[in-house]
């Protein structure tokens, strides 16, 4: 038994090509805009928050920005210690005890946590950061 294949030759006119391109432009434009809109909202869930005040008895202030905590001391502490709890339920300590502290006498310290923080406590500060606010 033999099969017969019929082939139809179809030519495209310039008008057909232009009409197809005209229909595809809005689709391409919409697809290109989606990643840009997504990128522009990134970080909106992680606002920059600064905690600490002299009225609360804190030794300066510290700022939480995404996965970074930047501490500015009024006077250098005897021990550099920062404890963090993360949104994924894990926690970590940074500072003198684990060798991640700045040089003794430093009044500025930047800690890269690698994860978004849910709670932060800094040695020589009474104010804590918890779920987006200072307490």
URPE-V622230 format. One record per pair of residues at least 24 apart in sequence whose ideal C-beta (glycine too) atoms are under 7 Angstrom apart, sorted by the first residue. I is the first residue (numbers start at 1). J is the second residue. Records with the same first field share a line. If there is no record, write none. Layout:
BEGIN
I = J, J
END
This chain:
BEGIN
46 = 116
47 = 132
49 = 129, 132, 134
51 = 127, 129, 134
52 = 125, 127
53 = 127
56 = 126, 127
57 = 126
58 = 125, 126, 127
59 = 124, 125
62 = 122, 125
64 = 117, 120, 129
66 = 116
67 = 112, 113, 114, 115, 116
68 = 110, 111, 112, 113
69 = 111, 113, 117, 120
70 = 110
71 = 109, 122
72 = 107, 108
73 = 107
76 = 105, 106, 107
77 = 123, 124
79 = 123
80 = 109, 123
81 = 123
82 = 111, 120, 122
83 = 121
84 = 113, 117, 119, 120
85 = 118, 119
86 = 115, 116, 117, 118
87 = 116, 118
88 = 115
END
